[in-house]
Every structure is written in C-alpha cells, then in structure tokens.
Amino acid sequence: MFIRAILFATFLMIGVPAMAGETVIYNDGDVTLEGYVAKTDKPNAPVVLVVHQWRGLSAHEKEHADMLAKEGYNAFAIDMYGQGIRPQDPKDAGAEATKYKTNAPLARQRLKAAIDYAKTIQGVDASRMAIMGYCFGGTMALEAARMGADLKAAVSFHGGLGTPAPAKAGDIKASIAVHHGADDPLVPPAEVEGFIKEMKESKADWVFTEYAGAVHAFTHKDAGNDPSTGLAYNEKADKRSWSALLSFLKETL
C-alpha cells in the first residue's frame, strides 16, 4: 500500500488555472468547510456536487466545476476534510481518506452537510441534484447514493467501489454511473464483483462502464503516461467518460 501511495501522490501536483467560480464557507456542526461554487447563467438550473480526490479539494475539481457551469449546471465542489486540511504527504492523505472510507456515519454526515448547503445556493433547483467524484471522491459519491440522499444521479470516476455499509433493497434513490479503468490495479476484480452484486440486490438503477487500457486516475492529466505504474492519464477514456457524464446528467436532471 505504501508503494501505491507514493505512486498515487505523483500525479496530484496540479497547476492552478484561472477559476471562474468563488470560494464558499459552510459547516458540518462545529467543523468549518471550504468549498467552491461555479454557477451557470441559466436560471433555476440543476446543481451538481463534485467530490475531491484523497488530497482534498484541488484545482482539478474546481476546473471541472467550471466546465459543468459552462454546460448549464450549477456546480459545488465540496470539502470532505475541513478548511485547511489538504494533506500533501501520501501517508497523511491516505490516513485522512481512510477516516471516511471506513466510517460510513462520518462520511454520510459530511456529505449531508454539503447537500444541505447546496440547497441554499441562490438560483439552484434543489429538486434536481447530482453528485460526482474522482478517486476517493468517486467512493464518496457512491456513499451519498447508498445513504438514500435525495439525488437524481451519482457518478464515480475511477473510484473505490467498496463500503462498510452496503445498500439494501430500496435504499438508493439516485441513478448510478460508474466509470472504471478496465486495468485499474487499485480496484481488484473482487471489489468490482461485490459492487455489481450490491447494485443488483439493492435494485438500483445503475450502469458500469469499463475503459480499455485505462488504469487508476485516468482523468488526471498530471498522472503521467505510464500505465505500468497503475496510475496514468488516458485521453480517450477521459473524453469518453466526460461525454458519457454529460449525457447521463441530461437524462437524469
């Protein structure tokens, strides 16, 4: 796991492009959270929550929030960790992510805080809400669906698929889309099989797409270009999965 952590850390040295949205502060009880909102100029538009990878909210999620705003959606890049908690060391990032991946009540409480805040953003249609995420964020997007949140869609990009609290029949309200690298070594086949079994038993509406030759982090341009490391950008998978996302959001929202 340590070797994987070192490899995973190498692709997250992301430059900070000019951003079109704004920083927002919200709370989960006594915990202060710092997110990012990019709004479309279309009135009463749906809202899409974007969940970050394991090192906390970064330029990658903010950039994709801006991209969603250009497509006619309000976008809210949420903060799972807390204001100022943006671990750079892979050990610290792994430890922070594990707090939420292994503690479903904590993760779901933090997700609920983001969903509740999204409903207060001026100009959004809170009855049309979706959530999406990358890596750790993909895992959290699925967790939001599993907890029965009132979401129209939940989308994971190269995220982990396991949970300590699997959904039961009737729990999931959201339509689910998973975009998975067919050669991702960080999500073993048994985890994929377990997820599909869970979706079938919970009677969810779901689609699972695998991308040939893609490994973990295939949407991250700074992940490098060597799939043998287990982490690499894949332009074809990135573009295809983004196009599929837009189609899925158009259908569900």
Buried (B, 14 or more C-beta within 10 A) or exposed (E): EEEBBEBBBBBBEBEEEEBBBEEBEBEBEEBEBBBBBBBBEBEEBBBBBBBBBBBBBBBBBBBBBBBBBEBBBBBBBBBBBBBEBBBEEBEBBBEBBEEBBEBBEBBBBBBBBBBEBBEEBEEBBBEBBBBBBBBBBBBBBBBBBBBBBEBBBBBBBBBBBBBEBBBEEEBBBBBBBBBBBBBBBBBEEEBBEBBBEBBEEBEBEBEBBBBEEBBBBBBBBBBBEEBEBBBBBBEEBBEBBBEBBBEBBEEBB
